[in-house]
Amino acid sequence: HPWFLGCQFHPEFKSKPLEPHPLFAAFIGAALEHKKNKARAAPEPKRAQAVGLTPHVTA
């Protein structure tokens, strides 16, 4: 994990739907920034190539 969050109080009791506690706002902001940076750093996916099948030979 690149980061984590720990606290010894309950900020959810101080949050409202349109007025989140600053701890939650910062946590969500960090998660969104991490997602954005991760998406930028991801390599472009390559198309798979078909490979020929060879019969299985047993001795």
C-alpha positions in Angstrom: 0.0 0.0 0.0 1.3 3.4 -0.9 -0.6 5.0 2.0 -3.0 4.3 4.8 -5.1 6.2 7.3 -5.4 5.8 11.1 -7.0 7.9 13.8 -8.2 7.4 17.4 -11.4 9.4 17.1 -14.6 9.2 15.0 -14.5 11.9 12.4 -17.6 10.4 10.8 -19.6 11.8 13.7 -18.5 15.3 12.6 -19.3 14.8 8.9 -22.4 15.8 7.0 -23.2 14.8 3.4 -22.2 18.2 2.0 -19.7 19.1 4.7 -17.3 16.2 5.2 -14.8 16.2 8.0 -11.4 17.5 6.6 -9.9 14.1 7.3 -12.4 12.4 5.0 -12.0 15.1 2.3 -8.2 14.7 2.3 -8.5 10.9 2.3 -10.8 10.9 -0.8 -8.6 13.5 -2.5 -5.5 11.4 -1.9 -7.3 8.3 -3.3 -8.4 10.2 -6.4 -4.9 11.6 -7.0 -3.4 8.1 -6.6 -5.9 6.7 -9.1 -5.1 9.5 -11.6 -1.3 9.0 -11.2 -1.6 5.2 -11.5 -3.7 5.6 -14.7 -1.1 7.9 -16.2 1.7 5.5 -15.4 0.0 2.4 -16.8 1.5 1.1 -20.0 -0.7 0.9 -23.1 -2.1 -2.6 -23.3 -0.8 -4.7 -26.2 -3.0 -6.8 -28.4 -2.5 -10.5 -28.0 -1.1 -12.4 -30.9 -2.3 -15.7 -32.1 0.1 -18.6 -31.8 0.1 -21.8 -33.8 -1.0 -24.9 -32.1 1.3 -28.0 -32.3 0.0 -31.5 -31.7 1.1 -33.0 -28.3 3.5 -35.8 -29.0 3.9 -38.6 -26.4 6.8 -41.0 -26.5 
